[in-house]
């Protein structure tokens, strides 16, 4: 009987011991239920305990000294000794970035990501940028007739956007004429010297695909000054076309030269002073006292001699060229399109041809761009005559102003 009573008394205690055999059993709040300032204890502290199954479990460091952590409360590891999370970060230009931080690498947006193995890496968009150091090095090392550089204002711009907002010309449909003016022409001619003070300064279209408006306004202003012998020396407003000529045009996303010339023929341009350039489509704000300057019907010429004749007799003409990535990098020299950089993306660009010249028998056109004076040769560029790879001579527009 005594032996049976001993077994009965031992069984609950044994079952209790068997029931509590480590932290895997009886999930719940033990260490977590202790006061916030005393949930866990350093070293050995016997009162750092919590009742469990008629005995105690512990939340001190000493409970963790055995292989099976037999004395620790079930939630000891979670509350008192959580796994250490290794901090990861991305590096860029000697700066440290946390996960989900973003930076621009050139024109591409990069986000700091962490993979399943807790490794940090940059995830970037994959757009072709306007500027390319590799392209610059390739052009300059090849020994071409021109030099390349990068322009800081283009560093974070995408090529596909540059072809919209630094160009802007749509294909056109204009009657082609021929002067049949073959003959001898000087090796050099520069409208800026021939008609000093009459030629419009370099424009800056900004981040707006308005080359179609800027180029028309520039040559119309030049030709009014020249044809009037300086009595109507006016800088024309390209903003007139951007803001007042909306039908069939796309403003800063591009425009049609043929219908733009038709607008100038019918409605005329006003002076830059009357309606200054803003580089955006705005309300058509033209006062009643602003004079309108109109032109005749535009024509297209394509023979080299006809282009020379037209410029010598009437003033700068409007050229249309195909622009590839390499052209954005032009610094100086006689430009020819190269096979460096992207060859698939391209666009049409309206420019102002002001003359021509020769350099060691290398013939070129002198052309005014519309990207400000910090680009190229103080805003101008020289481009090979006849074999530039841009088609600049294939469609040169000429027009005569109605001079009073």
C-alpha positions as CSV (number, residue, x, y, z in Angstrom):
1,X,0.0,0.0,0.0
2,X,2.8,2.4,0.9
3,X,4.6,1.6,-2.4
4,X,1.4,2.3,-4.3
5,X,1.0,5.6,-2.6
6,X,4.5,6.6,-3.5
7,X,3.9,5.8,-7.1
8,X,0.7,7.9,-7.0
9,X,2.6,10.9,-5.5
10,X,5.5,10.6,-7.9
11,X,3.4,10.3,-11.1
12,X,2.0,13.9,-11.1
13,X,5.5,15.3,-10.5
14,X,7.0,13.1,-13.2
15,X,4.3,14.0,-15.6
16,X,4.9,17.7,-14.8
17,X,8.6,17.2,-15.4
18,X,7.9,15.4,-18.6
19,X,5.4,18.0,-19.6
20,X,8.0,20.8,-19.3
21,X,11.0,19.7,-21.2
22,X,12.1,22.9,-23.0
23,X,11.1,26.0,-24.9
24,X,9.3,24.1,-27.6
25,X,6.4,23.2,-25.2
26,X,3.6,25.4,-24.0
27,X,4.0,28.4,-26.1
28,X,2.7,31.5,-24.4
29,X,3.7,34.7,-22.6
30,X,6.2,33.9,-19.8
31,X,9.3,36.2,-20.0
32,X,7.1,38.5,-22.1
33,X,4.7,38.8,-19.2
34,X,7.3,40.1,-16.8
35,X,7.6,43.8,-16.2
36,X,9.0,45.8,-19.1
37,X,12.1,46.9,-17.2
38,X,12.8,43.4,-15.9
39,X,11.7,40.9,-18.5
40,X,15.2,39.3,-18.8
41,X,18.1,39.2,-16.4
42,X,21.9,39.1,-16.8
43,X,23.9,36.1,-15.3
44,X,22.1,34.0,-12.7
45,X,19.2,35.4,-10.9
46,X,16.8,32.9,-9.3
47,X,13.9,35.3,-8.9
48,X,14.0,36.0,-12.6
49,X,11.4,33.3,-13.1
50,X,7.8,32.6,-14.0
51,X,5.5,29.8,-12.7
52,X,4.9,27.0,-15.2
53,X,3.3,23.6,-14.6
54,X,3.7,23.7,-10.9
55,X,7.4,24.7,-11.1
56,X,9.4,27.6,-12.4
57,X,11.0,28.6,-15.7
58,X,13.7,31.2,-15.9
59,X,14.4,34.3,-17.9
60,X,18.1,34.8,-16.9
61,X,21.2,34.1,-18.9
62,X,22.1,31.2,-16.7
63,X,19.1,29.2,-17.8
64,X,20.6,29.1,-21.3
65,X,23.9,27.4,-20.2
66,X,22.8,23.9,-20.8
67,X,22.5,22.3,-24.3
68,X,18.8,21.9,-24.1
69,X,18.0,25.1,-22.3
70,X,16.0,23.0,-19.8
71,X,15.4,25.8,-17.3
72,X,14.5,28.5,-19.7
73,X,10.9,29.7,-20.3
74,X,9.4,28.6,-23.7
75,X,9.6,32.2,-25.0
76,X,13.1,33.0,-23.6
77,X,14.8,32.8,-27.0
78,X,12.2,35.0,-28.6
79,X,12.1,37.6,-25.9
80,X,15.5,37.6,-24.3
81,X,17.8,36.4,-27.0
82,X,16.3,37.2,-30.4
83,X,18.4,36.3,-33.5
84,X,20.7,39.1,-34.5
85,X,19.7,40.7,-37.8
86,X,22.7,41.8,-39.8
87,X,22.3,45.3,-41.2
88,X,22.7,45.4,-44.9
89,X,23.1,48.4,-47.2
90,X,24.0,49.5,-50.7
91,X,27.0,51.6,-51.6
92,X,27.2,54.2,-54.3
93,X,29.9,56.9,-54.7
94,X,31.2,56.3,-51.2
95,X,27.7,56.8,-49.7
96,X,25.7,54.2,-47.8
97,X,22.0,53.6,-48.6
98,X,19.4,51.6,-46.7
99,X,17.0,49.2,-48.3
100,X,14.4,51.0,-50.4
101,X,16.5,54.1,-50.8
102,X,16.8,55.4,-54.3
103,X,19.5,57.2,-56.3
104,X,19.9,58.3,-59.9
105,X,22.8,56.6,-61.7
106,X,23.0,58.7,-64.8
107,X,19.5,58.7,-66.2
108,X,18.4,55.5,-64.5
109,X,16.6,55.3,-61.1
110,X,18.1,52.7,-58.8
111,X,16.5,51.2,-55.7
112,X,18.4,49.4,-52.9
113,X,17.0,45.9,-52.7
114,X,17.7,42.9,-50.4
115,X,17.6,39.3,-51.8
116,X,16.5,36.1,-49.9
117,X,20.1,35.6,-48.7
118,X,20.2,39.0,-47.1
119,X,22.5,40.4,-49.7
120,X,21.9,44.1,-50.8
121,X,22.0,45.1,-54.4
122,X,20.9,47.9,-56.7
123,X,17.9,47.4,-59.0
124,X,18.0,49.9,-61.8
125,X,15.9,50.9,-64.7
126,X,17.6,50.1,-68.0
127,X,17.1,53.2,-70.2
128,X,19.7,54.4,-72.6
129,X,21.0,57.8,-71.4
130,X,21.7,60.9,-73.5
131,X,25.2,61.1,-72.2
132,X,27.8,58.3,-72.5
133,X,31.4,58.4,-71.3
134,X,32.1,55.3,-73.5
135,X,30.9,57.2,-76.5
136,X,33.0,60.2,-75.7
137,X,36.1,58.0,-75.3
138,X,35.4,56.1,-78.5
139,X,34.9,59.3,-80.6
140,X,37.9,61.1,-79.2
141,X,40.2,58.1,-79.5
142,X,39.2,57.3,-83.1
143,X,40.7,60.5,-84.4
144,X,37.5,61.8,-86.2
145,X,37.1,65.3,-87.5
146,X,35.2,66.3,-84.3
147,X,35.6,66.1,-80.6
148,X,33.0,64.9,-78.1
149,X,32.2,65.7,-74.5
150,X,29.5,65.2,-71.9
151,X,27.2,68.0,-70.9
152,X,26.1,68.1,-67.2
153,X,22.6,69.4,-68.0
154,X,22.0,66.1,-70.0
155,X,23.6,63.7,-67.5
156,X,20.3,62.5,-65.9
157,X,18.3,62.7,-69.1
158,X,17.1,59.6,-71.1
159,X,18.0,59.5,-74.8
160,X,14.3,58.8,-75.7
161,X,13.3,62.0,-73.9
162,X,16.2,64.0,-75.4
163,X,15.0,63.0,-78.9
164,X,11.6,64.6,-78.0
165,X,12.5,67.6,-75.9
166,X,15.8,68.7,-77.5
167,X,14.5,68.2,-81.1
168,X,10.8,68.4,-82.1
169,X,10.6,68.3,-85.9
170,X,8.0,66.1,-87.7
171,X,8.4,65.0,-91.3
172,X,7.2,67.6,-93.7
173,X,5.6,68.0,-97.1
174,X,6.9,71.1,-98.9
175,X,7.2,71.8,-102.6
176,X,10.7,71.3,-103.9
177,X,12.3,73.9,-106.2
178,X,15.6,74.2,-108.0
179,X,17.4,77.5,-108.8
180,X,19.8,75.8,-111.2
181,X,22.4,78.2,-110.0
182,X,25.5,76.1,-110.8
183,X,28.7,78.0,-110.9
184,X,31.5,79.3,-108.8
185,X,30.9,80.0,-105.1
186,X,33.4,81.3,-102.6
187,X,35.1,78.7,-100.4
188,X,33.8,80.5,-97.3
189,X,30.7,82.5,-96.5
190,X,29.4,83.5,-93.1
191,X,26.1,85.4,-92.8
192,X,27.2,86.7,-89.4
193,X,30.0,88.6,-91.1
194,X,28.2,89.5,-94.3
195,X,25.2,91.0,-92.4
196,X,26.8,91.9,-89.1
197,X,24.2,92.8,-86.5
198,X,21.3,91.4,-88.5
199,X,21.6,87.7,-87.6
200,X,19.6,86.4,-84.6
201,X,21.7,85.2,-81.6
202,X,21.8,81.6,-80.5
203,X,18.5,80.5,-78.9
204,X,17.9,78.0,-76.1
205,X,14.8,76.0,-76.5
206,X,15.2,74.5,-73.1
207,X,13.6,71.1,-72.3
208,X,10.9,71.6,-74.9
209,X,10.7,70.0,-78.3
210,X,10.2,73.4,-80.0
211,X,13.1,73.4,-82.5
212,X,10.4,73.8,-85.3
213,X,9.2,77.1,-83.8
214,X,12.6,78.4,-82.8
215,X,14.2,77.7,-86.2
216,X,11.3,79.3,-88.1
217,X,11.4,82.4,-85.9
218,X,15.1,82.7,-86.3
219,X,15.3,82.6,-90.1
220,X,12.2,84.8,-90.5
221,X,13.9,87.4,-88.2
222,X,17.2,87.1,-90.0
223,X,15.6,87.5,-93.4
224,X,13.4,90.5,-92.4
225,X,16.6,92.3,-91.2
226,X,18.5,91.4,-94.3
227,X,15.8,92.2,-96.9
228,X,14.9,95.5,-95.2
229,X,18.6,96.5,-95.0
230,X,18.3,96.7,-91.2
231,X,15.2,98.9,-91.1
232,X,13.2,96.0,-89.7
233,X,15.9,94.4,-87.5
234,X,13.6,92.4,-85.2
235,X,14.0,89.2,-83.1
236,X,11.0,87.2,-83.9
237,X,8.9,85.4,-81.2
238,X,8.9,81.6,-81.4
239,X,6.5,81.6,-78.5
240,X,3.9,82.9,-81.0
241,X,4.0,79.5,-82.7
242,X,4.0,77.5,-79.4
243,X,1.1,79.3,-77.8
244,X,-1.0,80.6,-80.7
245,X,-0.7,77.9,-83.3
246,X,-2.1,74.8,-81.7
247,X,-4.0,73.1,-84.6
248,X,-2.0,70.2,-85.9
249,X,0.9,70.9,-83.6
250,X,2.1,69.2,-80.4
251,X,3.8,72.1,-78.7
252,X,6.8,71.0,-76.7
253,X,6.3,67.4,-78.0
254,X,7.0,68.5,-81.6
255,X,5.6,70.3,-84.6
256,X,5.1,70.4,-88.3
257,X,7.2,72.9,-90.2
258,X,4.9,73.1,-93.3
259,X,1.7,74.1,-91.4
260,X,3.8,76.3,-89.1
261,X,5.0,78.3,-92.1
262,X,1.4,78.5,-93.3
263,X,0.5,80.0,-90.0
264,X,3.2,82.6,-90.3
265,X,2.1,83.4,-93.9
266,X,-1.5,83.9,-92.8
267,X,-1.3,85.3,-89.2
268,X,2.4,86.4,-88.9
269,X,4.8,86.4,-86.0
270,X,5.2,89.1,-83.4
271,X,8.5,90.3,-82.0
272,X,10.3,88.5,-79.1
273,X,9.9,91.7,-77.1
274,X,6.1,91.5,-77.6
275,X,5.8,87.8,-76.6
276,X,9.0,86.4,-75.0
277,X,10.0,82.8,-75.1
278,X,8.8,80.7,-72.2
279,X,9.6,77.1,-73.3
280,X,6.1,75.9,-72.7
281,X,2.7,76.1,-74.3
282,X,1.0,79.0,-72.6
283,X,-2.0,81.2,-73.3
284,X,-1.8,83.2,-76.5
285,X,-1.0,86.6,-75.0
286,X,-0.4,89.0,-77.8
287,X,-1.4,92.7,-77.4
288,X,-3.3,94.5,-80.1
289,X,-0.4,96.9,-80.6
290,X,2.0,94.1,-81.6
291,X,2.9,94.2,-85.2
292,X,2.6,91.0,-87.3
293,X,5.4,89.9,-89.6
294,X,4.3,87.7,-92.5
295,X,6.1,85.6,-95.1
296,X,5.4,84.0,-98.4
297,X,5.1,80.4,-99.4
298,X,8.1,78.2,-98.2
299,X,10.0,76.0,-100.7
300,X,12.5,73.2,-100.2
301,X,15.9,73.1,-101.9
302,X,18.4,70.3,-101.8
303,X,21.3,70.9,-104.2
304,X,24.4,72.2,-102.6
305,X,24.8,75.0,-105.0
306,X,21.2,76.0,-104.6
307,X,21.6,76.1,-100.8
308,X,24.6,78.3,-101.2
309,X,22.9,80.7,-103.6
310,X,19.8,81.0,-101.4
311,X,21.9,81.8,-98.3
312,X,24.1,84.3,-100.1
313,X,21.1,86.2,-101.6
314,X,18.5,85.9,-98.9
315,X,20.1,84.9,-95.6
316,X,20.2,81.9,-93.3
317,X,18.1,78.9,-94.3
318,X,16.4,76.2,-92.3
319,X,18.0,72.7,-92.5
320,X,16.5,69.5,-91.2
321,X,18.9,66.8,-90.0
322,X,18.6,63.3,-88.4
323,X,20.1,63.3,-84.9
324,X,21.6,60.2,-83.3
325,X,23.0,59.9,-79.8
326,X,26.5,60.9,-80.7
327,X,25.4,64.4,-81.9
328,X,24.3,65.4,-78.4
329,X,28.0,65.0,-77.4
330,X,29.4,67.4,-80.0
331,X,32.0,69.8,-78.7
332,X,34.0,71.1,-81.7
333,X,35.2,70.3,-85.1
334,X,33.4,69.1,-88.3
335,X,30.7,66.7,-87.3
336,X,30.0,63.5,-89.1
337,X,27.7,60.8,-87.7
338,X,29.6,57.9,-86.2
339,X,28.8,54.3,-85.4
340,X,29.4,55.0,-81.8
341,X,26.5,55.0,-79.3
342,X,22.9,53.9,-80.0
343,X,22.0,53.6,-83.7
344,X,18.4,52.8,-83.4
345,X,16.9,55.8,-81.7
346,X,16.9,59.0,-83.7
347,X,14.9,62.0,-84.5
348,X,14.6,65.0,-86.8
349,X,16.0,68.4,-85.8
350,X,15.5,71.8,-87.3
351,X,18.6,74.1,-87.4
352,X,19.7,77.3,-89.1
353,X,22.4,77.1,-91.8
354,X,24.3,80.5,-91.7
355,X,27.2,79.7,-94.1
356,X,29.9,77.3,-95.1
357,X,33.7,76.9,-95.2
358,X,36.6,74.5,-95.8
359,X,39.2,73.2,-93.5
360,X,42.1,71.4,-95.2
361,X,39.8,70.6,-98.1
362,X,37.2,69.3,-95.6
363,X,34.0,71.1,-96.6
364,X,31.4,72.0,-94.1
365,X,28.3,74.0,-93.3
366,X,28.2,76.5,-90.4
367,X,25.0,75.8,-88.5
368,X,23.3,77.5,-85.5
369,X,21.8,75.1,-83.0
370,X,19.1,76.0,-80.4
371,X,20.6,74.6,-77.2
372,X,22.2,77.7,-75.8
373,X,25.8,79.0,-76.1
374,X,27.4,76.4,-73.7
375,X,26.8,73.6,-76.3
376,X,29.2,73.1,-79.2
377,X,31.1,76.0,-80.6
378,X,29.4,78.7,-78.6
379,X,26.0,77.3,-79.8
380,X,27.1,76.6,-83.4
381,X,28.4,73.5,-85.0
382,X,30.1,72.7,-88.2
383,X,28.9,69.7,-90.2
384,X,30.4,67.9,-93.2
385,X,28.9,69.1,-96.5
386,X,27.5,66.3,-98.6
387,X,28.4,63.3,-96.5
388,X,27.6,63.9,-92.9
389,X,25.3,60.9,-92.5
390,X,22.5,63.2,-91.3
391,X,20.7,64.2,-94.6
392,X,21.0,67.9,-93.7
393,X,21.0,69.0,-97.4
394,X,18.1,66.8,-98.4
395,X,15.5,69.3,-97.4
396,X,16.5,72.9,-96.7
397,X,13.6,75.3,-96.4
398,X,13.6,78.8,-97.8
399,X,11.1,81.6,-97.5
400,X,10.9,85.3,-98.4
401,X,9.4,87.9,-95.9
402,X,6.8,90.5,-96.8
403,X,8.9,93.6,-96.1
404,X,7.0,96.8,-96.0
